[in-house]
Structures are given as C-alpha cells and as structure tokens.
Amino acid sequence: INGWVSGGKSSEPLFWIKGMAGRGKSAIASTVAHEWRKRKASCALFHFRRGQTALSKRLVCALARQLICCGTTEVREAVLQAVRNNRDVATMAMGDQFRILLVDSLRNLEQNSSPVLLVVDALDEC
C-alpha cells in the first residue's frame, strides 16, 4: 500500500481493500492514513457508519475539510480556492462536490508534490 501511495501520478488512482467482515480492513485503512499523516502527506479519512445516512451525504465536504486542516500548504490553498469560488458547494450533488473540491482543485498540483491520500472506509455501510 505504501508503494502505491508513493507511486505518483503514474500509479492507479484507486487502491481497493476488500474482504470478509471482521478481517481488519478498517484497521489497515486507518493505519495507512495515520502513517501518511505522520509523513506530512495530505490525507483525509472518512468512515461510513451503518444507519447514519445523513452523515454519509457529507463525505466529500468532510474529506475536503480535512485536506484544508491537515494538507500541505499547496493542497490546502487549492481546496480553499475551490470553496471560495463555489460558496454553495455544500448544497450541490455529491458528484459535483467531488469534481469541484477534489478533482478540479487538485488536478494542477506540481508533479513532484507529496501524495494526496483519500481513505474511504466501510463503503458497504452506506
């Protein structure tokens, strides 16, 4: 997983950990996120919870908020600029939020910038 994270823009954009319930996927996801935060990478983590559908609708904004709070200066400024340019983004559809806050804002980061890691855990719970 660490090799994938540090692989740069040429690596696959998605790393999927799958398996039976109770096998440690959440522990792995959380450990990877916390280890990369220690390395000063821009990292955001979201855990879906069964029965909390209202919270699930905040996935993208929650990830963006964490990047603003804990990301590198370059990532923080890119996401903040997206928010400044789209003040109503929290009311938009999730796909639009994802495109504006995460895809478009991070697309033009320097090639040699540190990784941006978005960890979404327990997707089956939403």
C-alpha positions as CSV (number, residue, x, y, z in Angstrom):
1,I,0.0,0.0,0.0
2,N,2.8,2.4,0.8
3,G,4.4,1.7,-2.5
4,W,1.1,2.5,-4.2
5,V,0.7,5.8,-2.3
6,S,4.2,7.0,-3.1
7,G,3.9,5.8,-6.8
8,G,3.0,9.3,-8.0
9,K,0.6,10.3,-10.7
10,S,1.6,7.3,-12.9
11,S,0.1,4.8,-10.5
12,E,-3.5,3.6,-10.4
13,P,-5.8,6.2,-8.8
14,L,-7.6,3.7,-6.7
15,F,-6.5,1.1,-4.2
16,W,-9.3,-1.1,-3.0
17,I,-9.0,-3.3,0.1
18,K,-11.8,-5.8,0.1
19,G,-12.7,-8.9,2.1
20,M,-15.0,-10.5,4.6
21,A,-16.3,-8.5,7.5
22,G,-14.0,-8.6,10.6
23,R,-10.8,-9.2,8.7
24,G,-9.1,-5.9,9.6
25,K,-9.7,-3.8,6.6
26,S,-10.7,-0.8,8.7
27,A,-7.6,-1.2,10.9
28,I,-5.4,-1.3,7.7
29,A,-7.1,1.8,6.2
30,S,-6.8,3.8,9.5
31,T,-3.2,2.8,9.9
32,V,-2.2,3.8,6.4
33,A,-4.0,7.1,6.8
34,H,-2.3,7.9,10.1
35,E,1.1,6.8,8.9
36,W,0.9,9.0,5.9
37,R,-0.2,12.0,8.0
38,K,2.9,11.5,10.1
39,R,4.9,11.7,6.9
40,K,3.3,15.1,6.2
41,A,1.2,13.9,3.2
42,S,-2.1,15.4,2.6
43,C,-4.5,12.8,3.9
44,A,-8.2,12.6,4.7
45,L,-10.2,9.7,6.2
46,F,-13.9,9.0,6.2
47,H,-15.6,6.1,7.9
48,F,-19.1,5.2,6.8
49,R,-21.4,4.1,9.7
50,R,-24.4,1.9,9.3
51,G,-27.6,3.9,9.9
52,Q,-26.0,7.3,9.5
53,T,-27.2,8.3,6.1
54,A,-27.3,12.0,6.8
55,L,-23.6,11.9,7.7
56,S,-22.8,9.8,4.6
57,K,-24.1,12.7,2.4
58,R,-21.3,14.8,3.8
59,L,-18.5,12.5,2.5
60,V,-16.9,14.9,0.0
61,C,-17.1,18.0,2.2
62,A,-15.7,16.1,5.2
63,L,-12.7,14.9,3.0
64,A,-12.2,18.5,1.7
65,R,-12.3,19.9,5.2
66,Q,-9.6,17.5,6.4
67,L,-7.4,18.4,3.5
68,I,-7.8,22.1,4.4
69,C,-7.0,21.4,8.0
70,C,-4.2,18.8,7.6
71,G,-3.0,19.1,4.0
72,T,0.2,20.6,2.7
73,T,0.1,24.3,2.0
74,E,-0.3,23.6,-1.7
75,V,-3.2,21.3,-1.2
76,R,-4.8,23.5,1.5
77,E,-4.7,26.5,-0.8
78,A,-6.1,24.6,-3.8
79,V,-9.1,23.3,-1.9
80,L,-9.7,26.6,-0.1
81,Q,-9.7,28.4,-3.5
82,A,-12.3,25.9,-4.8
83,V,-14.5,26.7,-1.8
84,R,-14.1,30.4,-2.3
85,N,-15.1,30.1,-5.9
86,N,-18.1,27.9,-5.1
87,R,-19.6,29.1,-1.8
88,D,-22.7,26.9,-2.3
89,V,-20.7,23.7,-2.9
90,A,-22.1,22.0,0.2
91,T,-25.6,22.2,-1.3
92,M,-24.6,20.6,-4.6
93,A,-24.9,17.0,-5.6
94,M,-22.2,14.7,-4.4
95,G,-20.7,14.2,-7.8
96,D,-20.4,18.0,-8.3
97,Q,-18.8,18.4,-4.9
98,F,-16.3,15.6,-5.7
99,R,-15.4,17.2,-9.1
100,I,-15.1,20.8,-7.7
101,L,-13.4,20.1,-4.3
102,L,-11.2,17.2,-5.0
103,V,-10.7,16.6,-8.7
104,D,-10.5,20.0,-10.3
105,S,-8.9,21.7,-7.3
106,L,-6.1,19.1,-7.1
107,R,-5.6,18.4,-10.8
108,N,-2.9,21.0,-11.3
109,L,-0.7,20.3,-8.3
110,E,3.0,20.1,-9.0
111,Q,4.2,16.8,-10.4
112,N,6.6,16.4,-7.5
113,S,4.2,17.3,-4.7
114,S,3.6,14.9,-1.9
115,P,0.8,12.4,-2.3
116,V,-2.8,13.2,-1.6
117,L,-4.5,10.2,0.1
118,L,-8.2,10.0,0.5
119,V,-9.3,7.0,2.6
120,V,-13.0,6.0,2.5
121,D,-13.7,3.1,4.8
122,A,-16.7,0.8,5.2
123,L,-18.3,1.9,1.9
124,D,-20.6,-1.1,2.2
125,E,-22.2,0.5,5.3
126,C,-23.7,3.4,3.3
